[in-house]
Amino acid sequence: MSHASEPSTTRVVLVRHGQSRATVDGVAGGRSGCTGLTDLGRRQAQALADRLAATAELEGATALLSSTLPRAVETAETIAPALGGLPVEQLDDLCELDPGEGDGLTWDEWQERYGGFDLGAEPYRPLAPGGESWAEFQLRAGRVLSELATTYAGGTVVASCHGGIIEASMVNELLVAAQVPPGQRIVTAANGSLTEWRVTVHPYHPQHWRLVRFNDVAHLRPDGEPRRLSWA
């Protein structure tokens, strides 16, 4: 952790994992339900790795982190060689919204067992027993993102994570003044995409987050398949 008395800037790069098997199978993909990437998801992750290796746009990355869910870990391990072979550090707090007892159920089974509800209307209601509410998730995501910016102050941290984490970064940093209701869904980042923030960190003042790019999928076609482009 940096203890410098002067402000520094951290690059926080959020990578959404490739297409997951849980999504295709229509199941809640928590710690039990997540079984990693589909073949398309692996191609998406590899396309990102090929781009990063060719462009060196994240050259000198300080750290590569991942949630503990297999789809994010697999994505991180795929792009690691393009980041100088950085080891993948797994963090529970980078995981997607915890589905609790519903983990691994199909969405039809979920609906039958727990019903559905509007996250915006009930942001403090857990998804299922033992799971998180949207408000709890937002707090967790905001906390871990802030900690990453401080821990790697002055460096570049790359985090292989989830759509919810990326959305939380937007909600927490951009939309407070707009008074967006808790639970209101704002944005969706595509599988295999890059979202980048530049965070000014000062030991005596609040962090300042500036969005550099959101949902950067220049390496992917609209159908999610890799583009046949030269990155030279």
C-alpha positions, 0 to 999 in steps of 0.5 A, a space after each residue: 500500500 502506498 503511504 506517499 503524501 502526494 496524490 497519485 493516479 491508479 489505473 483500475 482496469 475492469 475486465 468482464 469475464 468471457 461468456 459463462 456456462 452458467 449463462 448458457 445453461 440458465 442457472 444461478 452461477 454462484 460458487 456452486 453453479 459456476 462451471 467456467 467459460 463456454 467455448 465462446 467465452 474462451 475465444 473472447 478471453 483469448 481475443 482480449 489476450 491477443 489484443 493486449 499482447 499486440 498493443 501493450 496498452 496495459 504494459 507494466 501492469 502492477 497486479 492481476 486480480 480475479 474473483 474466486 468464481 471459475 469464469 473470472 479465474 479462467 479469464 484472468 489466467 488466459 490474459 495473464 501471459 499478455 500482462 507479463 505472466 503476472 500471478 492471478 490473485 483471487 478475491 472473494 469481494 470481486 465476486 458477483 452478487 451472491 445468490 445464497 441458497 439459490 446457487 446452482 438452481 435453474 431460473 425456472 426453479 428459482 422462480 418457483 422456489 423464491 419468486 421474483 421481485 424488483 431490485 429497485 423497489 426492494 434493494 434491501 431484500 436478499 435474492 434468496 435466503 443466505 444471499 446478498 441484497 442489491 444494497 449489500 452488494 453495492 457496498 461490498 463492490 464500492 469498498 473493494 474498488 476503493 481499496 484496490 485504487 489505494 493499495 495499488 496507488 500509482 500503478 495499474 491493477 487489472 481485475 477480472 470480474 463481473 458485470 455487477 462489479 463494473 455496474 457498481 463502479 458506474 453507480 458509485 462514482 458517476 451517478 450519486 448526484 443523479 440520485 439513482 434509486 438503489 437497485 436501478 440497473 444502469 449499464 451492462 458491460 459485454 463479456 470480454 470487455 474492458 472498462 478503465 478508470 483513472 483514480 486520483 488517490 490522496 491520503 487526506 482527500 476523497 478519491 476522484 474517479 475518472 472514466 477513461 473507457 467503458 465496454 471496450 470490445 474493439 477485439 470482438 464482433 457484435 456476436 461476441 466472436 473475435 475480430 480478425 484484425 491486426 493490432 500491430 
